[in-house]
């Protein structure tokens, strides 16, 4: 297939592009920077495409849309929260509107979302049938998905992977945790009872490729491993794999003091999310178990 990918400078996009190329696909990258190579197209997420760049959007079979302001970096000031939302909602609207203008729009539109859609739900088991939760991230995800679904207007099969915490050695949450844990000062966060729904980067890349090729798969799919764990188990597992103690807890008030709303939302709240639709579709996780995943990632 001829595939356009956005967000290629990020953790997931950076891994996805070479994987798709290795499988024989023709891959193009959408970027804010001026196109330097034949496989690059420039865009502005708010303003759209120049006439010459718009012409380059012709002839794609599929689009994988991953672009968006990083949620975990920086404080959640009002300006940061605006960027988080607009980069996803306005950016997706801009892209979908541009694709509508092409003579032959893509038949597949895979647009990232996040398990933040479900909000904080304690021990409740959540599947794709579960309702939207409450809070800033839930509202962002709902608005983001609504814009993505407009790709159905030009006949695309829309898939919305609601991505959990992505585990990878060289990026994301796990990379941030490694230093304190290696120093022996890692520990449970808050009560430790909050669920963490995770997925190994390798499985996420495979899941996206599976979605590209599965003609009957559409709508929201939970991109998480089938075994979510509580923070206390995650902590103990990481300590075990690194052969380090995990005896220094981080109290909830400390997280709120240091990180404010962001810390409360990303670290103290949780959701027990299961990949029901992916498993029903026949997708097999290579790393369904947290300890096995961590051993592979950190080996």
C-alpha positions in Angstrom: 0.0 0.0 0.0 0.9 3.6 -0.4 0.7 4.9 3.2 0.9 8.4 4.7 2.0 8.7 8.3 1.8 11.7 10.6 3.7 12.1 13.9 6.8 10.3 12.5 9.2 12.1 15.0 7.4 10.5 17.9 8.0 7.2 19.7 5.4 5.2 17.8 5.7 6.9 14.4 9.5 6.6 14.4 9.2 2.8 14.9 6.2 2.4 12.5 7.7 3.9 9.4 10.7 1.5 9.0 8.5 -1.4 9.9 6.0 -0.6 7.2 8.8 -0.1 4.7 10.3 -3.5 5.6 6.9 -5.1 4.9 7.0 -3.6 1.4 4.7 -0.6 1.7 5.5 2.7 0.1 5.5 5.2 3.1 5.4 9.0 3.1 5.8 11.2 6.1 3.7 14.3 6.9 5.8 16.9 8.7 5.7 20.6 9.8 9.2 21.0 8.4 9.8 21.8 4.8 9.9 18.7 2.7 13.5 17.8 1.9 13.0 14.3 0.4 10.5 12.9 -2.1 8.8 10.9 0.6 7.9 14.0 2.7 4.9 16.3 2.6 4.7 19.5 4.6 1.7 20.7 6.5 0.5 23.1 9.1 -1.9 21.4 11.5 -3.9 24.7 12.0 -3.6 26.3 8.6 -3.5 23.3 6.3 -1.6 22.6 3.1 -0.1 24.8 0.4 -1.4 24.1 -3.1 1.7 22.2 -4.1 1.7 20.1 -1.0 -2.1 19.4 -1.3 -1.4 17.9 -4.7 1.0 15.4 -3.1 -2.0 13.9 -1.1 -3.3 12.2 -4.2 -3.2 8.4 -4.5 -2.8 7.2 -0.9 -4.4 3.9 0.1 -4.1 4.5 3.8 -3.3 7.2 6.4 -2.0 6.5 9.9 -2.5 9.7 11.9 -0.4 9.9 15.1 0.5 13.6 15.4 -0.3 15.5 18.6 1.3 17.7 21.3 3.1 15.5 23.8 1.0 15.0 26.9 3.6 14.0 29.4 6.1 16.8 28.9 5.9 20.1 30.7 3.3 21.5 33.1 -0.3 21.5 32.3 -0.7 25.2 32.0 -3.8 26.5 30.3 -1.7 27.1 27.2 -0.3 23.6 27.3 -3.8 22.1 27.6 -4.9 24.2 24.7 -2.0 22.8 22.6 -2.8 19.3 23.7 -6.4 19.6 22.5 -6.0 21.7 19.4 -3.1 19.8 18.0 -5.4 16.7 18.0 -8.8 18.1 17.3 -7.9 20.9 14.9 -5.0 18.9 13.4 -7.3 16.0 12.6 -9.9 18.3 11.1 -7.3 19.9 8.9 -6.0 16.6 7.7 -9.5 15.1 7.0 -10.6 18.2 5.2 -7.5 18.1 3.0 -8.0 14.4 2.2 -11.7 15.1 1.2 -10.4 17.4 -1.5 -8.4 14.7 -3.3 -9.8 12.9 -6.3 -9.2 9.5 -4.8 -9.3 9.7 -1.0 -7.7 6.9 1.1 -9.8 3.9 1.9 -8.3 3.5 5.3 -7.9 6.1 8.0 -6.2 4.9 11.3 -6.2 7.7 13.8 -4.7 7.4 17.3 -6.7 8.0 20.4 -6.0 7.1 24.0 -7.4 5.2 26.9 -7.8 8.6 28.5 -11.2 8.4 26.9 -12.4 6.3 29.8 -11.2 8.7 32.5 -10.4 7.3 36.0 -12.6 4.3 36.7 -11.0 2.4 39.7 -11.5 -1.4 39.3 -14.2 -1.2 36.6 -13.4 -3.5 33.7 -13.5 -1.3 30.5 -14.0 -2.5 26.9 -14.7 -0.6 23.7 -18.4 -0.7 24.7 -17.8 1.3 27.9 -18.9 4.9 28.1 -16.7 8.0 28.0 -15.3 9.0 31.3 -14.9 12.4 32.9 -12.0 14.9 32.9 -9.7 16.8 30.5 -8.2 13.8 28.7 -11.6 12.1 28.3 -13.0 15.3 26.7 -9.9 15.6 24.4 -10.2 12.0 23.2 -13.9 12.2 22.5 -13.5 15.4 20.4 -10.4 13.9 18.7 -12.3 10.7 17.8 -15.3 12.7 16.5 -13.0 14.6 14.0 -11.4 11.3 13.0 -14.8 9.7 12.3 -15.5 12.4 9.7 -13.1 10.5 7.4 -16.1 8.1 6.9 -17.6 10.9 4.8 -15.2 10.2 2.0 -15.6 6.4 2.3 -12.7 5.5 4.5 -12.7 2.6 7.0 -11.8 4.4 10.2 -10.0 2.7 13.1 -9.3 4.4 16.4 -6.7 2.7 18.5 -7.1 3.9 22.1 -3.5 3.6 23.1 -2.5 2.8 26.7 0.9 3.4 28.3 3.5 2.4 25.7 6.5 0.5 27.1 9.8 1.0 25.2 13.4 1.3 26.3 14.2 4.5 24.4 11.1 6.6 25.0 7.8 7.1 26.8 7.0 6.4 30.4 9.4 3.5 31.0 12.4 5.5 29.9 11.5 8.2 32.5 11.2 5.6 35.2 14.5 3.7 34.6 16.9 6.2 36.3 15.2 6.3 39.7 14.5 2.6 39.7 18.1 1.7 38.7 19.2 4.0 41.6 17.0 2.0 44.0 14.7 4.9 44.7 11.7 3.7 42.7 8.5 2.9 44.5 4.7 2.8 44.3 2.9 6.0 43.5 0.1 7.1 45.7 -2.0 4.2 46.9 -0.5 1.9 44.3 -4.1 0.6 43.7 -4.6 2.5 40.4 -4.6 0.4 37.3 -2.1 0.8 34.5 -3.2 -0.4 31.1 0.0 -0.9 29.1 1.2 -2.2 25.7 4.7 -3.1 24.5 5.8 -0.9 21.6 6.4 -4.0 19.5 2.8 -5.1 19.9 1.4 -1.6 19.2 3.3 -1.5 15.9 2.0 -5.0 15.0 -1.5 -3.9 16.1 -1.5 -0.9 13.7 -0.3 -3.1 10.8 -3.0 -5.6 11.7 -5.6 -2.8 11.5 -4.3 -1.7 8.1 -4.8 -5.2 6.7 -8.0 -6.2 8.5 -10.9 -5.2 6.2 -13.6 -5.8 8.8 -12.0 -3.9 11.6 -13.3 -0.4 12.2 -14.2 2.0 15.0 -12.5 2.2 18.4 -10.2 -0.6 19.5 -8.3 -0.7 22.8 -4.6 -0.8 22.0 -3.5 -2.3 25.4 -2.2 -5.7 26.5 -4.8 -8.1 27.9 -3.4 -8.0 31.4 -3.5 -4.5 33.0 -1.9 -4.3 36.4 -2.1 -2.1 39.4 0.7 0.4 40.0 2.1 -1.6 43.0 2.5 -4.7 40.7 4.0 -2.6 37.9 6.5 -1.2 40.4 7.5 -4.6 41.9 7.8 -6.1 38.4 10.1 -3.4 37.2 12.2 -3.7 40.3 12.4 -7.4 39.9 13.5 -7.2 36.3 16.2 -4.6 37.2 17.1 -6.4 40.4 16.6 -3.3 42.4 14.6 -2.6 45.6 11.3 -0.7 45.3 10.8 0.4 48.9 10.4 4.2 48.6 6.8 5.1 48.0 5.8 8.4 46.5 2.8 9.9 48.3 -0.1 11.3 46.5 0.3 14.8 48.0 3.9 14.8 46.7 2.7 14.0 43.1 0.0 16.7 43.3 2.5 19.2 44.7 5.2 18.5 42.0 3.0 17.9 39.0 -0.4 19.4 39.7 -3.3 18.3 37.4 -1.0 16.4 35.1 0.4 14.3 37.9 -3.0 13.5 39.3 -4.4 12.5 35.8 -1.4 10.6 34.5 0.0 9.0 37.7 -2.7 8.8 40.4 -5.7 7.9 38.3 -6.0 4.7 36.3 -8.3 2.6 34.2 -8.6 -1.2 33.8 -8.9 -1.5 30.0 -9.1 -4.7 28.0 -8.5 -5.2 24.3 -11.7 -7.0 23.6 -12.2 -6.1 20.0 -8.6 -6.8 19.0 -8.7 -10.3 20.5 -12.1 -11.0 18.9 -10.6 -9.9 15.6 -7.9 -12.5 16.0 -4.9 -10.3 17.0 -2.4 -12.2 19.1 -0.2 -10.2 21.5 3.4 -11.1 21.5 3.8 -9.7 25.0 0.5 -10.2 27.0 2.5 -10.5 30.3 4.2 -7.5 31.9 7.2 -9.3 33.3 8.0 -11.0 29.9 7.5 -7.6 28.1 9.9 -5.8 30.5 12.5 -8.6 30.2 12.5 -8.3 26.5 12.4 -4.5 26.4 15.2 -4.1 29.0 17.4 -7.0 27.8 
